[in-house]
Amino acid sequence: MKKRSQNIQARRGAALIIAIVLLAVLGIVAGMTLPQIIRDRQESRMDLLRAQSRLLLDDALRSAETKREADPEFFGETLTLTPDQQPFAGTFQVTTLYENDAFVGIVEYYDKNGKRITLHAVK
């Protein structure tokens, strides 16, 4: 009876060691892939911000040209899009200026901490 009890305890000990080794391997793999996942997420977010800013800039320039045709005294404007007006947590600011017979546009993004990122500037 003692031999059987020792055999079960040896199996339990071996299973525990195998489980610990497997958890350590999984932890190492997760630790190695997590930084890459975080970088990929940040790059995807910046790509999405750039695409959104490009669309905003195109629309603002089109709108400014239309307003200039209707009113020759129109020389540009600054539009602000808050988080409740668009899908991002920060605020977009789109500025159009009439210079040298054409409009210039700048899109800036202010994240929720107030950090400014200039995403597009077109002449």
Residue pairs with C-beta under 8 A, 6 or more apart in sequence:
49 88
49 109
49 117
49 119
50 119
50 120
52 86
52 87
52 88
52 92
53 92
53 107
53 109
53 119
53 120
54 107
54 119
54 120
56 81
56 92
56 94
56 107
57 94
57 105
57 107
57 120
57 122
60 79
60 94
60 96
60 105
60 107
61 96
61 103
61 105
61 122
63 96
64 74
64 76
64 77
64 96
64 98
64 103
64 105
65 103
67 74
67 77
68 74
68 98
68 103
74 98
75 97
75 98
76 95
76 96
76 97
76 98
76 103
76 104
77 95
77 96
78 93
78 94
78 95
78 96
79 93
79 94
79 95
80 91
80 92
80 93
80 94
81 91
81 92
81 93
81 94
82 91
83 89
83 90
83 91
83 112
86 92
88 109
89 111
89 112
90 109
90 110
90 111
90 112
91 109
91 110
92 107
92 108
92 109
92 110
93 107
93 108
93 109
93 110
94 105
94 106
94 107
95 105
95 106
95 107
95 108
96 103
96 104
96 105
97 103
97 104
97 105
98 104
99 123
102 123
104 121
104 122
104 123
105 120
105 121
105 122
106 118
106 120
106 121
106 122
107 118
107 119
107 120
107 121
108 116
108 117
108 118
108 119
109 116
109 117
109 119
110 116
110 117
111 117
